[in-house]
């Protein structure tokens, strides 16, 4: 017998997720639900699903499932939409809230105008550079511009975790990258035991970066919040960007700031509701 699932589809710069209110009950087998609902031909269509759940440690718990059913610890665009959802749905009346994730507790500060959340700033935590904690194999120290040979090409990777693993690669022109091919190979490369997200970054100037992303478990997506943070952090370490810069993606940009004194990274951007509906699971 089919079970009805009420949902809200939301997006941040085109990085779209399906939100399900689980404050009272949780759907069975969310991994399978993520695969079926995310299908862009036979389902709702999204990069994954996000469950709004109660937390014993924070205001809410955010569970993220990628479109392939795998679990994600953190999602920068997804958590901004999460904040907009819980505020506009009346689940909270606070404009500063705490969200528990598998990567730790994150604090959201929401800009609200006439009851509508127009912008969200997220404390994304501190970047992790230790290879064993990212994780990435074969390195003893911070991975900066390390050569990785794939066939006849050599890519220089910069590895960091923003709650999930990232390999940042600086290029002259992001449009020249065959993302579908290279992203898939890098995500599943043997040096990444838990796979990795891959960002290709073009430096315009020290205040502006352009990024394309291949997300672990979802493939090519229009945007990635943790990827934007990873890109800014590694650009700073390479002397390519200021500690605060705009990261431009296909359909807009976010502001990223790395406070070197506290080590915290802050992500600021918008979030939008696309539509609401019911899905027969």
C-alpha positions in Angstrom: 0.0 0.0 0.0 1.4 3.4 -1.0 2.1 6.0 1.7 1.6 9.7 1.2 4.6 11.9 1.9 4.1 15.7 2.2 7.1 17.7 1.1 8.4 21.1 0.2 11.0 21.5 -2.6 13.5 24.3 -2.0 16.7 25.5 -3.6 19.8 27.5 -2.9 21.5 28.7 -6.2 19.9 25.7 -8.0 21.2 23.2 -5.4 17.7 21.7 -4.8 16.4 19.5 -2.0 13.1 18.0 -0.9 12.2 18.9 2.7 10.1 16.6 4.8 8.8 17.6 8.3 9.7 14.7 10.6 9.2 16.4 13.9 6.5 13.9 14.8 7.2 10.9 12.6 10.0 9.7 10.3 9.5 8.0 6.9 10.6 4.4 6.6 13.8 3.7 4.7 14.8 7.3 3.9 17.7 6.0 1.8 15.3 4.4 -0.7 12.9 7.4 -0.5 15.8 9.7 -1.4 16.6 7.7 -4.5 12.9 7.6 -5.7 12.0 11.1 -4.9 15.2 12.6 -6.3 14.7 11.0 -9.7 14.2 13.8 -12.2 12.1 11.7 -14.6 10.0 9.5 -12.3 10.1 11.4 -9.0 10.0 14.9 -7.7 13.5 15.7 -8.9 16.3 16.9 -6.6 19.8 16.6 -5.4 18.5 14.7 -2.4 16.1 14.9 0.5 16.5 16.7 3.9 14.5 15.6 7.0 13.6 18.1 9.7 13.9 16.2 12.9 13.9 17.0 16.7 17.2 17.2 18.5 18.3 16.8 22.1 21.3 19.1 21.6 20.0 21.9 19.4 16.8 23.5 18.0 16.5 20.9 15.2 18.4 18.0 13.6 19.1 18.0 9.9 19.3 14.6 8.1 20.6 14.8 4.5 20.4 12.0 2.0 21.9 12.4 -1.4 20.1 11.4 -4.6 21.9 8.0 -4.6 20.7 7.3 -1.1 24.0 7.9 0.7 24.1 10.0 3.8 25.7 13.5 3.8 27.0 15.0 7.0 26.5 18.6 6.0 25.1 20.8 3.2 25.6 24.5 3.1 22.9 25.3 0.6 20.6 22.8 2.2 21.0 24.2 5.7 20.1 27.7 4.5 16.9 26.4 3.1 16.4 24.4 6.3 16.4 27.7 8.3 13.9 29.3 5.9 11.7 26.3 6.2 11.5 26.1 10.0 11.0 29.8 10.4 8.3 30.3 7.7 6.5 27.1 8.6 6.2 28.4 12.2 8.4 25.7 13.8 10.4 28.5 15.4 10.0 32.2 16.0 13.7 32.8 16.5 15.9 34.3 13.8 19.0 32.7 15.4 18.8 29.0 15.7 21.0 26.0 16.2 21.0 22.9 13.9 22.5 19.6 14.8 24.1 17.8 11.9 26.4 14.8 11.5 29.2 17.3 11.2 28.3 19.0 14.5 26.0 21.9 15.6 25.7 24.8 13.2 24.3 28.2 14.1 22.1 30.1 11.6 21.4 33.8 11.6 18.4 34.7 9.4 17.5 38.0 7.9 13.7 38.3 8.1 11.6 40.9 6.3 7.8 40.9 6.9 7.9 37.2 7.9 10.0 36.1 5.0 13.6 34.8 5.3 15.6 36.7 2.7 19.1 35.7 3.6 20.8 33.2 5.9 24.3 33.3 7.4 25.6 29.9 8.6 28.5 29.3 11.0 30.0 26.4 9.0 32.6 25.4 11.6 36.3 25.2 11.2 38.0 23.6 8.2 39.8 20.3 8.8 43.1 19.8 7.1 44.3 16.6 8.8 44.5 13.9 6.0 43.2 11.1 8.2 40.2 13.2 9.2 39.2 14.4 5.8 39.9 11.5 4.9 42.5 11.3 2.1 45.2 8.6 2.0 48.9 8.8 1.3 49.6 12.2 3.0 51.1 13.1 6.4 50.4 16.8 6.3 48.1 19.4 4.8 47.3 18.6 1.2 48.1 21.7 -0.9 48.7 21.5 -4.6 49.5 17.8 -4.5 49.8 16.3 -8.0 47.3 13.5 -8.9 47.8 11.8 -12.2 44.8 10.6 -14.1 45.9 9.2 -17.4 47.7 11.8 -19.4 46.5 14.6 -17.2 47.9 15.8 -13.8 45.5 17.6 -11.4 46.8 19.5 -8.4 44.5 18.8 -5.5 43.9 20.8 -2.3 42.1 18.7 0.3 39.9 19.9 3.2 36.9 18.8 5.1 34.0 21.2 5.8 32.1 18.5 7.6 32.4 16.5 4.4 35.5 15.8 2.2 36.5 18.2 -0.7 39.2 18.2 -3.3 39.7 21.7 -4.7 41.4 22.2 -8.0 42.4 25.6 -9.4 42.1 26.0 -13.2 42.4 28.8 -15.7 38.9 28.3 -17.0 36.2 26.3 -15.3 34.2 25.9 -18.5 36.9 23.9 -20.1 36.5 21.1 -17.6 34.8 17.9 -18.6 33.0 17.7 -15.3 31.0 14.6 -16.0 34.1 12.6 -16.7 36.7 14.0 -14.4 34.4 14.6 -11.4 33.2 11.0 -11.4 36.8 9.6 -11.5 38.1 11.9 -8.8 35.1 11.3 -6.5 35.9 7.6 -6.6 39.7 7.7 -6.6 41.3 5.2 -4.3 43.0 7.9 -2.2 39.5 9.0 -1.0 38.3 6.1 1.2 34.9 7.8 1.7 34.8 9.4 -1.8 35.0 13.1 -2.1 33.3 16.2 -3.5 35.3 17.9 -6.3 35.5 21.7 -7.0 37.1 23.3 -10.0 37.8 26.9 -9.2 38.8 29.8 -11.4 40.2 32.9 -9.7 38.9 36.2 -11.1 40.6 38.3 -8.5 41.1 38.2 -4.7 37.5 39.0 -4.0 35.8 36.7 -6.6 36.0 33.0 -7.4 34.1 31.0 -10.0 33.3 27.4 -9.0 31.9 24.3 -10.7 31.2 21.2 -8.5 30.8 17.5 -8.7 29.1 16.4 -5.5 29.7 13.1 -3.8 26.6 11.0 -4.1 24.8 13.5 -6.4 27.1 14.1 -9.4 27.2 17.5 -11.1 25.1 20.1 -9.2 24.4 23.7 -9.8 25.9 24.8 -6.5 27.5 23.6 -3.3 27.7 25.5 0.0 30.4 23.5 1.7 32.2 23.4 -1.6 32.2 27.2 -1.8 33.6 27.3 1.7 36.3 24.8 0.9 37.2 26.7 -2.3 37.6 30.0 -0.4 39.7 28.4 2.4 42.1 26.7 -0.1 42.3 29.9 -2.2 43.4 31.8 0.9 46.0 29.2 1.8 47.3 29.4 -1.8 47.5 33.2 -1.6 44.8 33.6 -4.3 42.0 35.2 -2.4 41.2 37.5 0.5 39.7 36.0 3.7 36.3 37.2 2.5 35.2 36.7 -1.1 32.3 36.0 -3.4 32.0 32.5 -4.8 30.1 32.5 -8.1 28.3 29.5 -9.4 26.0 28.9 -12.4 23.0 30.7 -11.0 24.3 33.2 -8.5 26.8 33.6 -5.7 27.4 33.3 -2.0 29.6 35.3 0.3 32.2 33.3 2.3 34.3 34.6 5.1 37.1 32.7 6.9 37.8 34.3 10.3 41.4 33.1 10.8 41.4 34.2 14.4 38.5 31.9 15.4 39.1 29.6 12.4 35.4 29.6 11.7 34.0 29.9 8.2 30.8 31.8 7.5 28.5 31.3 4.5 25.9 33.8 3.5 23.3 33.5 0.8 19.6 33.2 -0.1 17.2 30.3 -0.2 14.0 29.8 -2.1 10.8 27.7 -1.9 10.0 26.1 -5.3 6.8 24.2 -4.6 5.0 21.9 -2.2 3.2 18.6 -2.9 2.4 15.1 -1.9 4.4 12.0 -3.0 3.1 8.5 -3.0 6.1 6.4 -1.7 
